[in-house]
Amino acid sequence: MPKLERWIVAQKMVEVIDGEMLKDLINLGVHIGGGWAQVHQHIMVNSSNKETVERMLRDKGYEVLETSEACHPEVHGPH
């Protein structure tokens, strides 16, 4: 059996500014650049729950990565 990666990373693109605030800002004449940010959460799993946790996250729209696949700005700089 392969060695279990104990930590996984769930990541997802999320809105930085909610829709109502965005509309209000645009009505004031501002221009918005981007508006989405990628966030991630480290999750410790074990051999009994890893597959279930990954499935739950994917079902809710998260991308699931091993920690070695995640981009960490504090190590790699912003992307």
C-alpha positions, -999 to +999 in steps of 0.1 A: +000+000+000+014+034-009+024+059+018-006+080+029-003+117+023-016+129+057-024+165+046-046+174+016-054+209+003-089+219-008-089+250-030-116+271-047-121+304-065-143+327-044-157+362-048-138+389-030-166+414-032-202+402-030-226+409-059-246+437-042-215+456-032-200+451-066-232+466-082-230+496-058-194+502-066-199+500-104-229+524-100-203+548-085-182+546-116-154+523-104-138+497-125-131+463-109-100+442-118-102+405-113-127+401-084-119+365-077-094+350-054-082+314-049-083+303-013-072+270+001-075+251+033-052+224+046-070+193+060-054+164+079-068+130+069-062+094+077-065+062+059-101+057+071-115+090+059-093+103+031-114+091+002-147+102+018-133+137+027-119+141-009-153+131-024-172+154-001-150+184-011-152+176-048-190+173-046-190+209-032-169+222-061-134+222-044-103+211-062-084+186-040-046+185-041-018+169-022+002+196-003+031+193-027+008+204-055-005+236-038+009+270-046+019+288-014+027+325-020+048+327+011+071+301-005+067+305-043+055+341-045+021+352-058+009+336-091 
